[in-house]
């Protein structure tokens, strides 16, 4: 089930992340285990998380590989180490939708957001390259904790894509 898509304005958001290159076939086995690893890292350093974990898709070539960060938003910027790196999600207008249901439905939920945006004349903050689509900020935010909510039909995930600037210019990747 999807909420009505819409536009939300987000402020800049510091975060920490672990990046990985994955394929569509191994994404589900490689990325989710990094979430507890990040929360353990945050707890060991006394850093304050300020929101739900997310996947940030940086480069997407669906046929080959995807460069993805598994991140956790922070209350304030923090430094990283050899495994965990800091970042900032850019402020701006995002096309957003909330998906309720299992994670294996997220590809269709992303497609629905893309269809809605095209129908409404919205452009993404992304460019094309030989490596694939280069996204400034394309997020899946995991609002439900599967260890708390065990019924996957109730899991909620926000899908949010940064829009190109109002004048149609693409933001730098």
N, CA and C of each residue as an Amber inpcrd file, in Angstrom:
protein
   519
   0.8460000  -1.1710000   0.0000000   0.0000000   0.0000000   0.0000000
   0.8990000   1.2440000   0.0000000   0.4830000   2.2420000  -0.7850000
   1.2480000   3.4800000  -0.8730000   0.4070000   4.6530000  -0.4020000
   1.0630000   5.5970000   0.2670000   0.4230000   6.8610000   0.5800000
   0.3470000   7.6860000  -0.6930000  -0.3490000   8.7940000  -0.6280000
  -0.3830000   9.7140000  -1.7540000   1.0030000  10.3600000  -1.8810000
   1.6320000  10.2860000  -3.0500000   2.9310000  10.9460000  -3.2100000
   2.7880000  12.4550000  -3.0460000   3.8600000  13.0910000  -2.6280000
   3.8510000  14.5380000  -2.4650000   5.2610000  15.0870000  -2.4380000
   5.3500000  16.3800000  -2.2410000   6.6360000  17.0690000  -2.1570000
   6.8380000  17.5100000  -0.7110000   7.9900000  17.1820000  -0.1660000
   8.3510000  17.6150000   1.1850000   9.6690000  18.3750000   1.1100000
   9.8240000  19.3760000   1.9550000  11.0730000  20.1330000   2.0310000
  11.8310000  19.6380000   3.2510000  13.0860000  19.2700000   3.0340000
  13.9170000  18.7360000   4.1150000  15.1030000  19.6670000   4.3400000
  15.4980000  19.8230000   5.6200000  16.7360000  20.5580000   5.8980000
  17.9380000  19.6460000   5.6560000  19.1240000  20.2390000   5.6450000
  20.3550000  19.4480000   5.6080000  20.3530000  18.4960000   6.7900000
  20.8700000  17.2750000   6.6010000  20.8580000  16.2790000   7.6750000
  22.2010000  15.5700000   7.7380000  22.9810000  15.7780000   8.8380000
  24.2260000  15.0120000   8.9730000  23.9070000  13.5400000   9.2370000
  24.8120000  12.6860000   8.8140000  24.6370000  11.2550000   9.0360000
  25.9940000  10.5680000   9.0210000  25.9910000   9.3090000   9.4160000
  27.1360000   8.4230000   9.2190000  26.6560000   7.2330000   8.4120000
  27.5810000   6.6450000   7.6500000  27.1830000   5.5590000   6.7560000
  28.3340000   4.6000000   6.4980000  27.9460000   3.4440000   6.0110000
  28.8710000   2.4580000   5.4640000  28.4390000   2.2490000   4.0200000
  29.3650000   2.3990000   3.0980000  29.0540000   2.2390000   1.6850000
  29.4040000   0.8610000   1.1690000  28.6110000   0.3940000   0.2130000
  28.8760000  -0.8910000  -0.4340000  28.4280000  -0.8380000  -1.8930000
  29.1000000  -1.6000000  -2.7220000  28.6510000  -1.8510000  -4.0920000
  27.9620000  -3.2110000  -4.0730000  26.7230000  -3.2350000  -4.5550000
  25.9140000  -4.4460000  -4.5200000  25.2330000  -4.6430000  -5.8740000
  24.5920000  -5.7760000  -6.0210000  23.7180000  -6.0350000  -7.1620000
  22.2950000  -6.1650000  -6.6270000  21.3370000  -6.1500000  -7.5110000
  19.9530000  -6.3280000  -7.0670000  19.7760000  -7.6860000  -6.4060000
  20.5250000  -8.6800000  -6.8370000  20.3520000 -10.0210000  -6.2750000
  20.9900000 -10.1850000  -4.8990000  22.0280000  -9.4040000  -4.5610000
  22.6480000  -9.5870000  -3.2330000  22.4100000  -8.4100000  -2.2800000
  21.7140000  -7.3830000  -2.7330000  21.4320000  -6.2070000  -1.9060000
  20.8170000  -6.6060000  -0.5580000  19.8130000  -7.4790000  -0.5750000
  19.1000000  -7.8610000   0.6420000  19.9310000  -8.6410000   1.6430000
  20.9870000  -9.2830000   1.1950000  21.8300000 -10.0270000   2.1350000
  23.0160000  -9.2070000   2.6360000  23.4270000  -8.1880000   1.8870000
  24.6150000  -7.4080000   2.2540000  24.2710000  -6.1540000   3.0610000
  23.2500000  -5.4080000   2.6460000  23.0000000  -4.1030000   3.2660000
  22.3010000  -4.1560000   4.6310000  21.2220000  -4.9090000   4.8210000
  20.5340000  -4.8630000   6.1230000  21.4140000  -5.1660000   7.3360000
  22.3690000  -6.1150000   7.2780000  23.2160000  -6.3490000   8.4490000
  24.0920000  -5.1580000   8.8510000  24.2500000  -4.1900000   7.9450000
  25.0600000  -3.0120000   8.2710000  24.3310000  -2.0490000   9.2030000
  23.0000000  -2.1350000   9.2640000  22.2300000  -1.2250000  10.1270000
  22.5930000  -1.4220000  11.5990000  22.5200000  -2.6540000  12.1450000
  22.9230000  -2.8000000  13.5560000  24.3890000  -2.4530000  13.7870000
  25.2420000  -2.7010000  12.8000000  26.6630000  -2.3450000  12.9220000
  26.8020000  -0.8280000  13.0970000  26.0220000  -0.0570000  12.3380000
  26.0660000   1.4030000  12.4760000  25.5600000   1.8520000  13.8450000
  24.4590000   1.2790000  14.2980000  23.9300000   1.6690000  15.6080000
  24.9070000   1.3110000  16.7300000  25.6210000   0.1940000  16.5920000
  26.6490000  -0.1570000  17.5840000  27.7790000   0.8700000  17.5560000
  28.2040000   1.2680000  16.3620000  29.2540000   2.2800000  16.2090000
  28.8190000   3.5830000  16.8710000  27.5890000   4.0020000  16.6280000
  27.0360000   5.2290000  17.2080000  27.0330000   5.1370000  18.7340000
  26.5780000   4.0160000  19.2730000  26.5100000   3.8370000  20.7290000
  27.9050000   3.8610000  21.3550000  28.8820000   3.2180000  20.7190000
  30.2520000   3.1780000  21.2660000  30.8670000   4.5690000  21.3430000
  30.4840000   5.4570000  20.4530000  31.0630000   6.7970000  20.4160000
  30.2180000   7.8390000  21.1410000  29.0800000   7.4480000  21.6620000
  28.2250000   8.3900000  22.3730000  27.5960000   9.4320000  21.4660000
  27.4730000   9.1080000  20.1900000  26.8520000   9.9970000  19.2050000
  25.3410000   9.7960000  19.2820000  24.5680000  10.8340000  18.9560000
  23.1120000  10.7460000  19.0480000  22.4900000  10.5860000  17.6690000
  21.8260000   9.4400000  17.4650000  21.0600000   9.2280000  16.2350000
  19.8100000  10.0990000  16.3050000  19.3350000  10.5530000  15.1430000
  18.1590000  11.4320000  15.1520000  17.1060000  11.0230000  14.1410000
  17.0420000   9.7510000  13.8370000  16.0300000   9.3040000  12.9020000
  16.2500000   7.8650000  12.4900000  15.4140000   7.4320000  11.5720000
  15.4220000   6.0490000  11.1100000  16.5850000   5.7890000  10.1510000
  17.0750000   4.5590000  10.1190000  18.1410000   4.2180000   9.1700000
  17.6250000   4.2970000   7.7400000  18.5590000   4.4460000   6.8130000
  18.1790000   4.5900000   5.4130000  19.2180000   3.9580000   4.5070000
  18.8000000   3.6970000   3.2780000  19.7110000   3.3740000   2.1930000
  19.7180000   4.6040000   1.2970000  20.9070000   5.0750000   0.9470000
  21.0590000   6.1860000   0.0070000  21.7080000   5.6220000  -1.2540000
  20.9520000   5.6440000  -2.3380000  21.4160000   5.1220000  -3.6180000
  22.1940000   6.2150000  -4.3330000  23.4770000   5.9790000  -4.5690000
  24.3520000   6.9680000  -5.1990000  24.4640000   6.7370000  -6.7020000
  24.7570000   5.5110000  -7.0870000  24.8580000   5.1410000  -8.4950000
  24.0040000   3.9050000  -8.7150000  23.1720000   3.9680000  -9.7450000
  22.2860000   2.8400000 -10.0270000  22.4520000   2.4170000 -11.4790000
  22.8630000   1.1830000 -11.6440000  22.8630000   0.5030000 -12.9280000
  22.1920000  -0.8450000 -12.6310000  20.8740000  -0.8900000 -12.7860000
  20.0820000  -2.0370000 -12.3440000  20.5840000  -3.3620000 -12.9210000
  21.1620000  -3.3300000 -14.0990000  21.6300000  -4.5640000 -14.7320000
  22.9740000  -5.0290000 -14.1720000  23.7300000  -4.1210000 -13.5680000
  25.0650000  -4.4730000 -13.0990000  25.2300000  -4.2770000 -11.6020000
  25.4400000  -3.0380000 -11.1660000  25.6920000  -2.8210000  -9.7460000
  25.1110000  -1.4950000  -9.2850000  25.0110000  -1.3780000  -7.9740000
  24.5120000  -0.1710000  -7.3300000  25.5090000   0.2260000  -6.2440000
  25.8380000   1.5170000  -6.1670000  26.6380000   2.0390000  -5.0590000
  25.6490000   2.6060000  -4.0570000  25.6660000   2.0430000  -2.8500000
  24.6650000   2.3800000  -1.8420000  25.3590000   2.6650000  -0.5180000
  24.8390000   3.6500000   0.1890000  25.2550000   3.8940000   1.5760000
  24.1270000   3.4280000   2.4910000  24.4990000   2.7380000   3.5510000
  23.5720000   2.4260000   4.6270000  23.8670000   3.4550000   5.7020000
  22.8880000   4.3210000   6.0000000  23.1490000   5.4450000   6.8790000
  22.1830000   5.5690000   8.0340000  22.6020000   6.3770000   8.9960000
  21.7750000   6.7420000  10.1510000  21.9340000   8.2420000  10.3500000
  20.8070000   8.9840000  10.3880000  20.8960000  10.4260000  10.6280000
  21.3740000  10.7120000  12.0470000  22.0660000  11.8360000  12.1970000
  22.6240000  12.2310000  13.4920000  22.0870000  13.5900000  13.9240000
  22.0930000  13.8110000  15.2250000  21.6870000  15.1060000  15.7750000
  22.7180000  16.1870000  15.4590000  23.9800000  15.7930000  15.3120000
  25.0600000  16.7320000  15.0070000  26.1150000  15.9900000  14.1930000
  26.8890000  16.6980000  13.3950000  27.9330000  16.0260000  12.6070000
  28.9120000  15.2690000  13.4990000  29.4410000  14.1810000  12.9520000
  30.4390000  13.3670000  13.6580000  31.5210000  12.9800000  12.6650000
  32.6830000  12.6360000  13.1840000  33.7470000  12.1540000  12.3040000
  33.5960000  10.6470000  12.1570000  34.2110000  10.1100000  11.1340000
  34.1280000   8.6820000  10.8800000  35.4140000   7.9710000  11.2300000
  35.5830000   6.7960000  10.6330000  36.8070000   6.0220000  10.8000000
  37.0390000   5.2510000   9.5120000  37.7790000   4.1680000   9.5620000
  38.1030000   3.4380000   8.3340000  36.9030000   2.6990000   7.7500000
  35.8620000   2.4610000   8.5410000  34.6750000   1.7420000   8.0740000
  33.4840000   2.6630000   7.8840000  33.2840000   3.5520000   8.8310000
  32.1200000   4.4370000   8.8450000  32.5530000   5.8330000   8.4180000
  31.8200000   6.4340000   7.4910000  32.1680000   7.7850000   7.0440000
  31.0020000   8.7470000   7.2840000  31.3190000  10.0190000   7.5290000
  30.2730000  11.0170000   7.7290000  29.7650000  11.5370000   6.3930000
  28.5730000  12.1020000   6.4320000  28.0070000  12.7260000   5.2400000
  26.9160000  13.6960000   5.6470000  26.3670000  14.3590000   4.6500000
  25.2510000  15.2870000   4.8660000  24.2510000  15.0770000   3.7390000
  23.0190000  14.7680000   4.1110000  21.9530000  14.7140000   3.1140000
  21.6110000  16.1490000   2.7550000  21.5200000  16.4630000   1.4640000
  21.2830000  17.8480000   1.0770000  19.8700000  18.3160000   1.3920000
  19.7810000  19.6010000   1.7420000  18.4850000  20.2410000   1.9210000
  17.8200000  20.3720000   0.5570000  16.5100000  20.4490000   0.5650000
  15.8050000  20.6900000  -0.6890000  14.4310000  20.0650000  -0.7090000
  13.8580000  20.1270000  -1.8850000  12.5280000  19.5690000  -2.1110000
  12.6770000  18.1210000  -2.5830000  11.9500000  17.2330000  -1.9300000
  11.9920000  15.8080000  -2.2400000  10.5980000  15.3260000  -2.6220000
  10.5210000  14.5210000  -3.6760000   9.2960000  13.7760000  -3.9600000
   9.3050000  12.5930000  -3.0000000   8.1750000  12.3500000  -2.3430000
   8.1540000  11.3680000  -1.2670000   6.8560000  10.5680000  -1.2810000
   6.9740000   9.3150000  -0.8750000   5.8140000   8.4470000  -0.7010000
   6.1430000   7.4730000   0.4280000   5.1330000   7.0450000   1.1600000
   5.3130000   6.0430000   2.2180000   4.7340000   4.7250000   1.7100000
   5.5790000   3.7020000   1.7170000   5.1330000   2.3480000   1.3640000
   4.8840000   1.5760000   2.6480000   3.7420000   0.9100000   2.7310000
   3.4460000   0.0160000   3.8520000   3.3870000  -1.3980000   3.2980000
   4.2790000  -2.2450000   3.7790000   4.3300000  -3.6210000   3.3100000
   5.7540000  -4.1310000   3.2840000   5.9130000  -5.3710000   2.8030000
   7.2440000  -5.9970000   2.8110000   8.2210000  -5.3150000   1.8610000
   9.4970000  -5.5160000   2.1560000  10.5530000  -4.8800000   1.3830000
  10.5970000  -5.3540000  -0.0700000  10.1220000  -6.5690000  -0.3350000
  10.1800000  -7.0410000  -1.7240000   9.2190000  -6.2850000  -2.6360000
   8.4210000  -5.3720000  -2.0920000   7.5310000  -4.5310000  -2.8910000
   8.1300000  -3.1420000  -3.1620000   9.3410000  -2.8920000  -2.6900000
   9.9160000  -1.5480000  -2.8090000  10.2920000  -1.1650000  -4.2420000
  10.6360000  -2.1280000  -5.0780000  10.9320000  -1.7950000  -6.4740000
   9.6760000  -1.2130000  -7.1250000   8.5360000  -1.8400000  -6.9000000
   7.2690000  -1.3430000  -7.4580000   6.9010000   0.0060000  -6.8370000
   7.1720000   0.1930000  -5.5490000   6.8690000   1.4700000  -4.8900000
   7.7350000   2.5910000  -5.4690000   9.0240000   2.3010000  -5.7280000
   9.8960000   3.2840000  -6.3770000   9.3650000   3.6270000  -7.7600000
   8.9500000   2.6270000  -8.5090000   8.4080000   2.8570000  -9.8510000
   7.1560000   3.7310000  -9.7920000   6.3080000   3.5120000  -8.7890000
   5.0930000   4.3230000  -8.6520000   5.4380000   5.7850000  -8.3730000
   6.4350000   6.0390000  -7.5310000   6.8550000   7.4160000  -7.2610000
   7.4120000   8.0530000  -8.5320000   8.2020000   7.3150000  -9.2780000
   8.7700000   7.8410000 -10.5250000   7.6650000   8.1700000 -11.5310000
   6.6650000   7.3060000 -11.6360000   5.5480000   7.5480000 -12.5560000
   4.7780000   8.7970000 -12.1400000   4.5050000   8.9350000 -10.8460000
   3.7880000  10.1150000 -10.3340000   4.5780000  11.3860000 -10.6410000
   5.8830000  11.3530000 -10.3910000   6.7150000  12.5400000 -10.6140000
   6.7260000  12.9320000 -12.0880000   6.8880000  11.9540000 -12.9720000
   6.8710000  12.2530000 -14.4170000   5.5390000  12.8800000 -14.8230000
   4.4390000  12.3150000 -14.3230000   3.1080000  12.8170000 -14.6680000
   2.8820000  14.2400000 -14.1690000   3.6360000  14.6390000 -13.1470000
   3.4910000  15.9760000 -12.5650000   4.6330000  16.9180000 -12.9360000
   5.4640000  16.5190000 -13.8870000   6.5120000  17.3900000 -14.4200000
   7.7150000  17.5920000 -13.5290000   7.9330000  16.7070000 -12.5740000
   9.0860000  16.8410000 -11.6780000  10.3180000  16.1870000 -12.2870000
  11.4810000  16.7870000 -12.0340000  12.7670000  16.2810000 -12.5130000
  13.6490000  15.9470000 -11.3160000  14.4100000  14.8810000 -11.4500000
  15.2840000  14.4360000 -10.3650000  16.6100000  15.1860000 -10.3630000
  17.2070000  15.2720000  -9.1880000  18.5790000  15.7710000  -9.0440000
  19.4990000  14.5730000  -9.2950000  19.7210000  14.3070000 -10.5580000
  20.5620000  13.1800000 -10.9620000  21.0720000  13.4100000 -12.3680000
  22.1230000  12.6890000 -12.7080000  22.6810000  12.7310000 -14.0550000
  22.9340000  11.3020000 -14.5240000  23.1530000  11.1590000 -15.8140000
  23.4850000   9.8550000 -16.3850000  24.9710000   9.8250000 -16.7030000
  25.5890000   8.6830000 -16.4760000  27.0010000   8.4990000 -16.8140000
  27.1790000   7.0750000 -17.3260000  28.3760000   6.7480000 -17.7390000
  28.6430000   5.3810000 -18.2070000  28.4990000   4.3630000 -17.0770000
  28.6150000   4.8180000 -15.8290000  28.4600000   3.9280000 -14.6750000
  26.9980000   3.7250000 -14.2890000  26.1120000   4.5610000 -14.8300000
  24.6930000   4.4660000 -14.4910000  24.1520000   5.8100000 -14.0640000
  23.0130000   5.7920000 -13.4150000  22.3920000   7.0200000 -12.9100000
  23.1340000   7.4730000 -11.6560000  23.5380000   8.7380000 -11.6260000
  24.2470000   9.3220000 -10.4900000  23.2500000  10.2020000  -9.7290000
  22.8540000   9.7890000  -8.5460000  21.8250000  10.4790000  -7.7640000
  22.4480000  11.3780000  -6.7020000  21.9100000  12.5720000  -6.5430000
  22.3480000  13.4600000  -5.4680000  21.8010000  12.9370000  -4.1430000
  20.5160000  12.5930000  -4.1170000  19.9320000  12.0450000  -2.8920000
  18.6750000  11.2620000  -3.2470000  18.8080000   9.9530000  -3.2340000
  17.6990000   9.0250000  -3.4680000  17.6850000   8.0770000  -2.2770000
  16.6140000   8.1230000  -1.5040000  16.5780000   7.4580000  -0.2040000
  15.4470000   6.4480000  -0.0680000  15.7180000   5.4070000   0.6850000
  14.6980000   4.5450000   1.2650000  14.9260000   4.6220000   2.7660000
  13.9510000   5.1740000   3.4840000  14.0780000   5.3930000   4.9250000
  13.2070000   4.3540000   5.6250000  13.8270000   3.5300000   6.4450000
  13.1510000   2.3890000   7.0580000  12.5370000   2.8000000   8.3910000
  11.2670000   3.2230000   8.3260000  10.5680000   3.7780000   9.4830000
  10.1940000   2.7240000  10.5140000  10.0510000   1.4800000  10.0940000
   9.6960000   0.3870000  11.0020000  10.9250000  -0.4570000  11.2990000
  11.0140000  -0.9140000  12.5260000  12.0930000  -1.8070000  12.9380000
  11.5470000  -3.2320000  12.8920000  12.0140000  -4.0790000  11.9650000
  11.4890000  -5.4410000  11.8560000  11.6700000  -6.2890000  13.1080000
  12.6060000  -5.9070000  13.9850000  12.7580000  -6.6690000  15.2250000
  11.6670000  -6.3060000  16.2350000  11.0140000  -5.1670000  16.0210000
   9.9010000  -4.7470000  16.8880000   8.5680000  -5.0800000  16.2200000
   8.4040000  -4.6690000  14.9590000   7.1900000  -4.9730000  14.1920000
   7.5030000  -6.1760000  13.3070000   7.0700000  -7.3490000  13.7280000
   7.4160000  -8.5790000  13.0190000   6.4950000  -8.8710000  11.8410000
   5.3670000  -8.1870000  11.7430000   4.4360000  -8.3860000  10.6390000
   4.8660000  -7.4990000   9.4760000   5.4300000  -8.1120000   8.4340000
   5.9690000  -7.3350000   7.3120000   4.8910000  -6.5440000   6.5750000
   3.6430000  -6.9200000   6.6970000   2.5600000  -6.1610000   6.0620000
   2.4070000  -4.7750000   6.6880000   2.9920000  -4.5740000   7.8750000
   2.8950000  -3.2830000   8.5750000   4.1700000  -2.4450000   8.4850000
   5.2120000  -2.9750000   7.8770000   6.4610000  -2.2210000   7.7700000
   6.2420000  -0.9810000   6.9230000   6.8040000   0.1340000   7.3780000
   6.6940000   1.3770000   6.6280000   8.0730000   1.8470000   6.1900000
   8.1450000   2.2280000   4.9210000   9.3780000   2.7340000   4.3160000
   9.0360000   3.9990000   3.5480000   9.7430000   5.0820000   3.8500000
   9.5770000   6.2950000   3.0610000  10.5690000   6.2520000   1.9110000
  10.0850000   6.5190000   0.7230000  10.9300000   6.6390000  -0.4630000
  10.9590000   8.1220000  -0.7990000  12.1540000   8.6930000  -0.9070000
  12.2830000  10.1350000  -1.1380000  13.4210000  10.4020000  -2.1080000
  13.1290000  11.1710000  -3.1700000  14.1220000  11.5510000  -4.1700000
  14.2390000  13.0630000  -4.1820000  15.4610000  13.5660000  -4.1210000
  15.6920000  14.9990000  -4.2440000  15.3330000  15.4470000  -5.6550000
  14.5960000  16.5570000  -5.7340000  14.2170000  17.1170000  -7.0200000
  15.2840000  18.0790000  -7.5100000  15.3610000  18.2440000  -8.8240000
  16.2430000  19.2490000  -9.4020000  15.7860000  20.6100000  -8.9170000
  16.6870000  21.5790000  -8.9220000  16.3510000  22.9400000  -8.4930000
  15.1440000  23.4480000  -9.2710000  14.4620000  24.4330000  -8.6990000
  13.2430000  24.9660000  -9.2900000  13.4110000  25.4270000 -10.7270000
  14.6010000  25.8930000 -11.0820000  14.8080000  26.3720000 -12.4510000
  15.1210000  25.2250000 -13.4170000  15.0360000  23.9900000 -12.9130000
  15.2710000  22.8300000 -13.7570000  16.7190000  22.3970000 -13.8010000
  17.6110000  23.1890000 -13.2020000  19.0330000  22.8230000 -13.2060000
  19.2590000  21.5910000 -12.3430000  20.1690000  20.7770000 -12.7680000
  20.5240000  19.5910000 -11.9890000  21.5440000  19.9950000 -10.9350000
  21.4050000  19.4350000  -9.7440000  22.3980000  19.6760000  -8.6990000
  23.6250000  18.8230000  -9.0130000  24.7580000  19.2370000  -8.5000000
  25.9880000  18.4810000  -8.7170000  25.9380000  17.1810000  -7.9350000
  26.3960000  16.1230000  -8.5500000  26.4410000  14.8090000  -7.9050000
  27.7170000  14.6960000  -7.1180000
